[in-house]
């Protein structure tokens, strides 16, 4: 599964914005999707108003930098 998580890490910019759909099983590819990469965490949304969804910002090392309200998603992509 680590290759799948690696695809969520930023490549061109320092941070990646990842969307989680909690209605999809963890093992399903649709559970986590990289929306875009950003230069600073403030470019990512502060709030996400959709039930069963969450947006998380990760740095180049896979560490969670920022997240919208919702159940805890992986703090470190491993």
Protein Blocks (a to p, Z undefined) as FASTA:
>chain_A
ZZmmmmmpcfkbmbdcddddfkbcfklmklpccfbdcfbfklpcfbdcbehiacddddfk
opafbdcedddddfbdZZ
